Amino acid sequence: MQVVFDHVSDEAKNIATFYFKPETPVKYTAGQYIELALPHADADKRGQKRWFTLSSSPTDPLLSITTKFAADGGSTFKKTLRQLQPGNKVSMLGPMGDFVLPKLVQTPLVFVAGGIGITPFHSMLSWLAASNEDRPITMLYGVSSEDEIIFQETLDKAHQHVTIVVANPSPAWGGERGRITAELIMGIGQPSEDSLVYVSGPEPMTESLSKDLVRSGLNKQQLVVDAFPNYTIAY
Ligand SMILES: Cc1cc2nc3c(=O)[nH]c(=O)nc-3n(C[C@H](O)[C@H](O)[C@H](O)COP(=O)(O)OP(=O)(O)OC[C@H]3O[C@@H](n4cnc5c(N)ncnc54)[C@H](O)[C@@H]3O)c2cc1C
C-alpha cells in the first residue's frame, strides 16, 4: 500500500514516532507490523526495507511507527527515514503478524517490554483505552536510562500495573533498578497457569528472557514473543 508521510514527533533524544496517512483506510489489529520500503542510493548491507510494529491504535486516523536511532544516525535506512519530508509517498507491506491480544478477554496478561519493544504494547493499550475494554494486565518496561522512557501518558491512562525497570538509573530514580530478569517477571507478574506472557524487544533480550522464563517454570505455550532483529544490545 502507498502511504504519505505526515509528520515526525520526538519521543526522547534518540527515539521518534513517524506518522503516515494511508490513501485508503487500513484495517489491522493492535500489535501487528508492516514492512516499510525506503529506496535510497548507496544502501548498506542491511538494505532498503525494515519491519516496524504499528505503534498507533487501529482507531487512530494515521498509521505510526516508533523507532530508535543509534548515536551516529545508524544504518543508511534509518538516515533516510530521518530525512523524510511531509508529503513524501512511501510503500508499506502488510499489516501482518500474530503478536496480538488473545480473543478471550479474561486471560491474565503479563506484558514485558525491552526499550523500543514497547511499540506493540502502546498500540494495544491505546486500542483498549479507545475501545473502553478492560483486561487484566501487569506490565514490566525495561529501559537503559530514565530519558529513554516513552509513552508515559498512554501508560498512565491505561490504569494498569506498570513497573518501570531502569538499567542505568540516575541517583534520583526511586523505582526498580537493573535489567528485567525472569525472576522479576515471575515475582511481579505472578503468571498463573492460564496467563500469557508477552515479551517484546531487541532480539538479544527476547532470546535470553524466553529461555530463562522456561527454565523458571513457565510453560512454553504461555510465551508470546516479538523479537526485533539487528539491535545489538538488549535495550
Ligand atoms: C516483527 C518486527 C517488528 C519490529 N518492530 C520494530 C519497532 O517497532 N521499532 C523498531 O525500532 N524496530 C522494530 N523492528 C526492528 C527493525 O526492523 C530494525 O531491525 C531495527 O530498527 C534496527 O534497524 P537498523 O538495522 O536500521 O539499525 P539501526 O537502528 O540503525 O542500528 C541498530 C544497531 O546496529 C548498528 N548498525 C547500524 N547499521 C549497521 C550496519 N550497516 N552494520 C552493522 N551494524 C550496524 C548500530 O550502530 C546499532 O548499534 C521490528 C522487527 C520485526 C521483525
The ligand as an SDF file (V2000), in Angstrom:
LIG
                    3D

 53 58  0  0  0  0  0  0  0  0999 V2000
    8.1140   -8.0170   13.6790 C   0  0  0  0  0  0  0  0  0  0  0  0
    9.1200   -6.9040   13.8860 C   0  0  0  0  0  0  0  0  0  0  0  0
    8.7140   -5.7160   14.4440 C   0  0  0  0  0  0  0  0  0  0  0  0
    9.6310   -4.6700   14.6470 C   0  0  0  0  0  0  0  0  0  0  0  0
    9.2110   -3.5100   15.2110 N   0  0  0  0  0  0  0  0  0  0  0  0
   10.1030   -2.5110   15.4260 C   0  0  0  0  0  0  0  0  0  0  0  0
    9.6870   -1.2890   16.0370 C   0  0  0  0  0  0  0  0  0  0  0  0
    8.5160   -1.0920   16.4030 O   0  0  0  0  0  0  0  0  0  0  0  0
   10.6160   -0.3210   16.2250 N   0  0  0  0  0  0  0  0  0  0  0  0
   11.9390   -0.5070   15.8590 C   0  0  0  0  0  0  0  0  0  0  0  0
   12.7440    0.4130   16.0580 O   0  0  0  0  0  0  0  0  0  0  0  0
   12.3500   -1.6490   15.2890 N   0  0  0  0  0  0  0  0  0  0  0  0
   11.4650   -2.6540   15.0640 C   0  0  0  0  0  0  0  0  0  0  0  0
   11.8860   -3.8220   14.4670 N   0  0  0  0  0  0  0  0  0  0  0  0
   13.3120   -3.9470   14.0960 C   0  0  0  0  0  0  0  0  0  0  0  0
   13.6030   -3.1790   12.7990 C   0  0  0  0  0  0  0  0  0  0  0  0
   13.0980   -3.8860   11.6850 O   0  0  0  0  0  0  0  0  0  0  0  0
   15.1290   -2.9510   12.6290 C   0  0  0  0  0  0  0  0  0  0  0  0
   15.7570   -4.2170   12.5160 O   0  0  0  0  0  0  0  0  0  0  0  0
   15.7150   -2.1780   13.8020 C   0  0  0  0  0  0  0  0  0  0  0  0
   15.0120   -0.9700   13.9870 O   0  0  0  0  0  0  0  0  0  0  0  0
   17.2000   -1.8650   13.5490 C   0  0  0  0  0  0  0  0  0  0  0  0
   17.2750   -1.0470   12.4310 O   0  0  0  0  0  0  0  0  0  0  0  0
   18.6180   -0.8870   11.5580 P   0  0  0  0  0  0  0  0  0  0  0  0
   19.0540   -2.2080   11.0330 O   0  0  0  0  0  0  0  0  0  0  0  0
   18.3120    0.1550   10.5430 O   0  0  0  0  0  0  0  0  0  0  0  0
   19.7360   -0.4790   12.5810 O   0  0  0  0  0  0  0  0  0  0  0  0
   19.9500    0.8620   13.4310 P   0  0  0  0  0  0  0  0  0  0  0  0
   18.7490    1.1240   14.2710 O   0  0  0  0  0  0  0  0  0  0  0  0
   20.4490    1.9740   12.5800 O   0  0  0  0  0  0  0  0  0  0  0  0
   21.1210    0.3730   14.3760 O   0  0  0  0  0  0  0  0  0  0  0  0
   20.9650   -0.7100   15.3110 C   0  0  0  0  0  0  0  0  0  0  0  0
   22.3610   -1.1510   15.7640 C   0  0  0  0  0  0  0  0  0  0  0  0
   23.0910   -1.6980   14.6460 O   0  0  0  0  0  0  0  0  0  0  0  0
   24.2570   -0.9100   14.3570 C   0  0  0  0  0  0  0  0  0  0  0  0
   24.3130   -0.7750   12.8980 N   0  0  0  0  0  0  0  0  0  0  0  0
   23.5770    0.0770   12.1200 C   0  0  0  0  0  0  0  0  0  0  0  0
   23.8340   -0.1380   10.8280 N   0  0  0  0  0  0  0  0  0  0  0  0
   24.7370   -1.1310   10.7620 C   0  0  0  0  0  0  0  0  0  0  0  0
   25.3780   -1.8020    9.6960 C   0  0  0  0  0  0  0  0  0  0  0  0
   25.1710   -1.4900    8.4170 N   0  0  0  0  0  0  0  0  0  0  0  0
   26.2350   -2.8140   10.0050 N   0  0  0  0  0  0  0  0  0  0  0  0
   26.4620   -3.1520   11.2720 C   0  0  0  0  0  0  0  0  0  0  0  0
   25.9040   -2.5440   12.3380 N   0  0  0  0  0  0  0  0  0  0  0  0
   25.0520   -1.5540   12.0990 C   0  0  0  0  0  0  0  0  0  0  0  0
   24.0210    0.4340   15.0520 C   0  0  0  0  0  0  0  0  0  0  0  0
   25.2300    1.0880   15.3510 O   0  0  0  0  0  0  0  0  0  0  0  0
   23.2150   -0.0060   16.2780 C   0  0  0  0  0  0  0  0  0  0  0  0
   24.0320   -0.4580   17.2940 O   0  0  0  0  0  0  0  0  0  0  0  0
   10.9880   -4.8530   14.2640 C   0  0  0  0  0  0  0  0  0  0  0  0
   11.3810   -6.0650   13.6800 C   0  0  0  0  0  0  0  0  0  0  0  0
   10.4620   -7.0790   13.4930 C   0  0  0  0  0  0  0  0  0  0  0  0
   10.9120   -8.3770   12.8790 C   0  0  0  0  0  0  0  0  0  0  0  0
  1  2  1  0
  2  3  1  0
  2 52  2  0
  3  4  2  0
  4  5  1  0
  4 50  1  0
  5  6  2  0
  6  7  1  0
  6 13  1  0
  7  8  2  0
  7  9  1  0
  9 10  1  0
 10 11  2  0
 10 12  1  0
 12 13  2  0
 13 14  1  0
 14 15  1  0
 14 50  1  0
 15 16  1  0
 16 17  1  0
 16 18  1  0
 18 19  1  0
 18 20  1  0
 20 21  1  0
 20 22  1  0
 22 23  1  0
 23 24  1  0
 24 25  2  0
 24 26  1  0
 24 27  1  0
 27 28  1  0
 28 29  2  0
 28 30  1  0
 28 31  1  0
 31 32  1  0
 32 33  1  0
 33 34  1  0
 33 48  1  0
 34 35  1  0
 35 36  1  0
 35 46  1  0
 36 37  1  0
 36 45  1  0
 37 38  2  0
 38 39  1  0
 39 40  1  0
 39 45  2  0
 40 41  1  0
 40 42  2  0
 42 43  1  0
 43 44  2  0
 44 45  1  0
 46 47  1  0
 46 48  1  0
 48 49  1  0
 50 51  2  0
 51 52  1  0
 52 53  1  0
M  END
$$$$
